[in-house]
Amino acid sequence: MSYNLLKGKRGIIFGALNEQSIAWKVAVRAVEEGATITLSNTPVAVRMGEVSALAEQLNCEVIPADATSVEDLEEVFRRSMAILGGPVDFVLHSIGMSPNVRKKRTYDDLDYDLLAKTIDISAISFHKMLQVAKKMNAVAEYGSIIALTYVAAQRTLFGYNDMADAKAMLESIARSFGYIYGREHNVRVNTISQSPTMTTAGSGIKGMDKLIDFSDRMSPLGNADADECADYCITMFSDLTRKVTMQTLFHDGGFSSMGMSLRAMDQYEKSFDQYRDDKGNIIYG
Ligand SMILES: NC(=O)c1ccc[n+]([C@@H]2O[C@H](COP(=O)([O-])OP(=O)(O)OC[C@H]3O[C@@H](n4cnc5c(N)ncnc54)[C@H](O)[C@@H]3O)[C@@H](O)[C@H]2O)c1
């Protein structure tokens, strides 16, 4: 259902790779809500073809860019302003990748060149995006910029590896730049901390299906899916949230505030069943 929340607004969506991508869902919802947009992803991702199919579906253009390259980002903002007819009102940074995770390096055996790449792709690219946008005056007054993050920035979760450090930095950049961008141009900068979601990036995390199940049982509202994340992004791009800035906004069914839930505890208890004697006593702890 459309509420016309983004009627007349212009935006750039970075990171739609395929139909599972959170950015894909956000792009579809943004257009449904009346926005005109451009899409951006790496030249390799664009060549793979699925982003172009989305662009065709939404009648918008794709601008290839490696988000670690300042020149590429300048080109994205320059072309987007030309295509859309002025500065944009919203930007989604939906970009993350850890070469250490890809190469199965554990957190106590990181390759430091790869760590630098993780941080550059997953966190510093957000600073580059903000700095380029501000210098080019590419985001309109009262614009809204969102990056996607994960609760592993605050709490240690098995398998998230060096992405936890990247997300901590990403959230810090949102606060530090949000102060300057808000003060000078009323532009708000936030991160949305999303439930684990089965996407290409998500499936790279060790034990992802178990993590999804665990966090679903721990969250009073259950995990938030990619469509629900898109809805939340739309409200953050809309004029209904004009005084929200510099925040890590948890969109996780309550997971981040929980200690232990009955559902998770029940499941945990069941794992002991094979170790019970006839009387129900646990025989091995
Ligand atoms: N899936 C989850 O469980 C989950 C949970 C919380 C937060 N997030 C975050 O959401 C965001 C989107 O991820 P997703 O889950 O939709 O997966 P995805 O794989 O669909 O999206 C990741 C995107 O990053 C792009 N990318 C990688 N390197 C890039 C570069 N150098 N320049 C430009 N783009 C680059 C990829 O091409 C891809 O489109 C990421 O920041 C991710 O960390 C995901």
PDBQT file of the ligand as one rigid body, heavy atoms in Angstrom, charges set to zero:
ROOT
HETATM    1  N1  LIG A 301      21.609  -9.497   5.878  1.00  0.00    +0.000 N 
HETATM    2  C1  LIG A 301      21.728  -9.244   7.163  1.00  0.00    +0.000 C 
HETATM    3  O1  LIG A 301      21.583 -10.111   8.018  1.00  0.00    +0.000 OA
HETATM    4  C2  LIG A 301      22.012  -7.830   7.607  1.00  0.00    +0.000 A 
HETATM    5  C3  LIG A 301      21.722  -7.458   8.931  1.00  0.00    +0.000 A 
HETATM    6  C4  LIG A 301      22.033  -6.166   9.350  1.00  0.00    +0.000 A 
HETATM    7  C5  LIG A 301      22.644  -5.289   8.456  1.00  0.00    +0.000 A 
HETATM    8  N2  LIG A 301      22.918  -5.680   7.178  1.00  0.00    +0.000 N 
HETATM    9  C6  LIG A 301      23.580  -4.754   6.273  1.00  0.00    +0.000 C 
HETATM   10  O2  LIG A 301      22.724  -4.432   5.210  1.00  0.00    +0.000 OA
HETATM   11  C7  LIG A 301      23.517  -3.980   4.131  1.00  0.00    +0.000 C 
HETATM   12  C8  LIG A 301      23.046  -4.640   2.841  1.00  0.00    +0.000 C 
HETATM   13  O3  LIG A 301      23.328  -6.002   2.851  1.00  0.00    +0.000 OA
HETATM   14  P1  LIG A 301      22.312  -7.136   2.364  1.00  0.00    +0.000 P 
HETATM   15  O4  LIG A 301      22.102  -8.027   3.523  1.00  0.00    +0.000 OA
HETATM   16  O5  LIG A 301      21.155  -6.541   1.664  1.00  0.00    +0.000 OA
HETATM   17  O6  LIG A 301      23.225  -7.978   1.340  1.00  0.00    +0.000 OA
HETATM   18  P2  LIG A 301      23.596  -7.781  -0.210  1.00  0.00    +0.000 P 
HETATM   19  O7  LIG A 301      24.697  -8.745  -0.464  1.00  0.00    +0.000 OA
HETATM   20  O8  LIG A 301      22.387  -7.894  -1.046  1.00  0.00    +0.000 OA
HETATM   21  O9  LIG A 301      24.135  -6.272  -0.289  1.00  0.00    +0.000 OA
HETATM   22  C9  LIG A 301      25.491  -5.916  -0.069  1.00  0.00    +0.000 C 
HETATM   23  C10 LIG A 301      25.846  -4.964  -1.189  1.00  0.00    +0.000 C 
HETATM   24  O10 LIG A 301      27.130  -4.363  -1.006  1.00  0.00    +0.000 OA
HETATM   25  C11 LIG A 301      27.629  -4.150  -2.317  1.00  0.00    +0.000 C 
HETATM   26  N3  LIG A 301      29.067  -3.845  -2.292  1.00  0.00    +0.000 N 
HETATM   27  C12 LIG A 301      30.080  -4.647  -1.852  1.00  0.00    +0.000 A 
HETATM   28  N4  LIG A 301      31.271  -4.021  -2.041  1.00  0.00    +0.000 NA
HETATM   29  C13 LIG A 301      30.994  -2.807  -2.601  1.00  0.00    +0.000 A 
HETATM   30  C14 LIG A 301      31.782  -1.708  -3.021  1.00  0.00    +0.000 A 
HETATM   31  N5  LIG A 301      33.124  -1.726  -2.909  1.00  0.00    +0.000 N 
HETATM   32  N6  LIG A 301      31.156  -0.630  -3.562  1.00  0.00    +0.000 NA
HETATM   33  C15 LIG A 301      29.820  -0.592  -3.693  1.00  0.00    +0.000 A 
HETATM   34  N7  LIG A 301      29.010  -1.592  -3.297  1.00  0.00    +0.000 NA
HETATM   35  C16 LIG A 301      29.596  -2.692  -2.761  1.00  0.00    +0.000 A 
HETATM   36  C17 LIG A 301      27.321  -5.471  -3.009  1.00  0.00    +0.000 C 
HETATM   37  O11 LIG A 301      27.469  -5.423  -4.413  1.00  0.00    +0.000 OA
HETATM   38  C18 LIG A 301      25.886  -5.673  -2.568  1.00  0.00    +0.000 C 
HETATM   39  O12 LIG A 301      24.976  -5.057  -3.446  1.00  0.00    +0.000 OA
HETATM   40  C19 LIG A 301      24.972  -4.256   4.503  1.00  0.00    +0.000 C 
HETATM   41  O13 LIG A 301      25.560  -3.089   5.037  1.00  0.00    +0.000 OA
HETATM   42  C20 LIG A 301      24.810  -5.299   5.584  1.00  0.00    +0.000 C 
HETATM   43  O14 LIG A 301      25.933  -5.365   6.444  1.00  0.00    +0.000 OA
HETATM   44  C21 LIG A 301      22.606  -6.929   6.729  1.00  0.00    +0.000 A 
ENDROOT
TORSDOF 0
